[in-house]
Amino acid sequence: MITGKTQLLGVIGNPVEHSLSPVMHNAAIAKLGVNYVYIPLPVKPENLAASINGFSAINLAGFNITIPHKQAILPFLSEVSDVAKAVGAVNTVWRTPNGWAGTNTDVEGFLAPLHTYNRNWQQTSAIILGIGGAARAVVAGLSQLEIAEIHCIGRDINKLEAFKQSWQNSPVPVNIITHTWEELNALIPECGLLVNTTPVGMYPKVEEMPVSGEQIALLKPETIAYDLIYTPNPTEFLKAAKQAGAIAIDGLEMLVQQGAAALKIWLNQPVPVDIMRDSLKAALGLKN
């Protein structure tokens, strides 16, 4: 029941109507019985500054950030975690006595399912398909695993060089090797982890794959194929990878775990991850 004492949480973005964050956060809040509510907050880029001031005025407890504000939010924060500085983006903000503080829980969300596998990451080679914002969270996560080699694949040589240079002064130590897509065939047989950070294969173009079936066939057995896309579930990429003997991880778990990490920050207590996962599966029409 919402009362005058109910504390507000939310997600800002433009657009934000499609967000599944309210589904999983409110399911967890209901299970915990705490007096919070999580709502979508549509904010246009030109209204970001006014919105942040408004959030302070109404005593908003915290909020998530999605496109296009993950970088634009940085000047409004009094504290930014090292991992968010490394990624160059913030997705979770909370109130402190000194103002708003921010971090990036996408990194923790990405890593969570990988921690369930007993791998010698220090001797593992990883390939990241794409060099956009999602790839930055993956690079930061893999650096925490101290993975042996991080190979980033892009199409534009200039953008690849800029991506590599952007990590030079990072607070998180990162050593990446950049390649064009033409070099992928030589890399795939040696990798232990293949991560798709591109939107290829996402609804509505669900028949597409970021790599070809012939390239997927080059994967070693038990290689982990990880797709950050969560709809469709699974993607054609993951179906093909599993058929080739790889271990498949979809983006739903990353979505759940990054949300759980944010809710822990706001509530300062453990949260029911299973409830959050089940609520998302139900919203997406997936079987438990």
Buried (B, 14 or more C-beta within 10 A) or exposed (E): EEEEEEBBBBBBBBEBEEBBBBBBBBBBBBBBEBEBBBBBBBBEEEEBEEBBEEBEEEEBBBBBBBEBBBBBBBEBBEBBBEBBBBBBBBBBBBBEEEEBBBBBBBBBBBBBBBEEEEBEBEEBBBBBBBBEBBBBBBBBBBBBBEBBBBBBBBEEEEEBEEBBEBBEEBEBEBEBEBBEEEEBEEBBEEBBBBBBBBBBBBEEEEEEBBBEEEBBBBBEEEBBBBBBBBBBBBBBBBBBBBEBEBBBBBBBBBBBBBBBBBBBBBBEEEBBBEBBBBBBBEEBEBEE
